[in-house]
Amino acid sequence: MQSGSKVCKSRERTERLSALFLQRLREIAAVRYAPFLSDETMRQEEVEEEVQAYFSRKKSGLQDVYSYYGEQWDYFYRMETASDAAFLPMLQQVRSLFARLYQPAELDASYYMEELKRYAYADERRQLLRRHFMQKWQTLLEQREWDYQTRHIERLCDDYFRICQEHGSMIQNQGRGSGGMGARLSWLQLTCSPELRKELRRLAVVMRKSSVIKELERVLGRKQADKERHYQAVAGQLPVWLLRPASHSDIVGITEGDNLNALMPLEYCLLAEPALEPLFYRRYTEKKLSVFESVSRRLEHVEASARQGREMEKRLRRGPFVVCVDTSASMQGERELLAKAIVLSLALMSDRLKRNCRVVLFSDHIETVELKNLYTDLSQLTDFFCHTFHGGSDMSPALSDSAQTLVREDFCYADLLWLSDFEMSPMTSAQRYLIEELKRRSVRVYAVAFGGKAESSYLEMADRCWLVD
């Protein structure tokens, strides 16, 4: 029973301490990273992942804090379960320890020892003295241990505060100016190896200067709102949403919109913090504020106008990217550098627009990397970014993989991009049929051709082609 009670109490202290540590880390991150969260340089789940990583690294060190008071707790539990006859001798045995650890005003062990001698074992006053002494000792021990632990936590939190400051300064410095990496990339590269960080800085310069990359970003990543307004002549009955007066009791759930009269209290918190205020206005203009949904918002059918000019809304979907990159030996040098920079640019674009990105690397064989969360997935491209291209050029496996990917539900409305010098055998009839079938599915095919010896059969299948000499 003594061992079980001791373990249970130790576990409770551990849980309290861990919860306090994690809470303090989150508070520090929320304050230090607020400007970067508001402009989406960082995302909340990424900050939480960083906090959890630091917490996991440091929480094991808290065991050293427990052991500092471990010997005292062991003796406390031994005395707590000792017999009446053994209690006083055990207390006398550690008389000098109590004199060294506690001031008489805190806990005067000598006083209790003298008083205990005056009463028999069965005397209620002796039992009362013993309970009073143990309770006072436990309170003092718990408070001292807690103070010692919290001071240790504060030291760890101070270290994390400095880390956050360094990250913030680095993002601001590296993301500033035309030669910078960009704020988002500066944050993402923190999860990468030093070798990859160095390469990313080199590729960032190419990204800034390349006109081809800017054109690709304009075409592939065209900025479309979630809703596109257009005008259409209609006739007959038209379903529209109408608002009817109703009491607050008709609330049935939560939705997104810009109705300030139905705004959830949580959204007002964004206005209370200057750093988060721009986020509120952006969500308001995009009609993405969290608002109450009510049954008073009903679907009604009204007479539609037969004349042109009725405003309608059509929801568009943003598609992902599939990028096939030629990593053969003929792509070495400036071609290789630009191809890597294009892939990095598209990866950042898909991250910004929340579009999936699948990269297919082909030479003698293929390698694939699917980027869904660039914060965790960027390191998967380490070999691609840091190693030199080599091998032959066989595009057939890459085309097959692309076709299998583009028919997946999560890759509907995708753009297909080829990056190659196309110094290879002409496209076969089977390959041509495959690409034509993809285009019938509304897949748009683009190509960037390096050098002046490209095989024309591939370029003829592209909806648009860029020639880079």
Secondary structure, DSSP 8 states (H G I E B T S, - for coil): -HHHHHHHHHHHHHHHHHHHHHHHHHHHHHHHTHHHHHTTSS-HHHHHHHHHHHHHHHHTTHHHHHHHTHHHHHHHHHHHT--HHHHHHHHHHTHHHHHHHS-TTT--HHHHHHHHHTS-TT-HHHHHHHHHHHHHHHHHHHHHHHHHHHHHHHHHHHHHHHHHHHHHHHHHHHTSSTTS--HHHHHHGGGS-HHHHHHHHHHHHHHHH-HHHHHHHHHHT----SEEEEE----EEEEEEEE----GGGEEEEEEE--GGGB-HHHHHHHHSGGGHHHHHHHHHTT-EEEEEETTEEEEEEEE-SSTT-EEEEE-----EEEEEE-SGGGTTHHHHHHHHHHHHHHHHHHHHT--EEEEEESSSEEEEEES-HHHHGGGGHHHHHS---S----HHHHHHHHHHHTSGGGTT-EEEEEE---S----HHHHHHHHHHHHTT-EEEEEEESS---HHHHHT-SEEEEE-
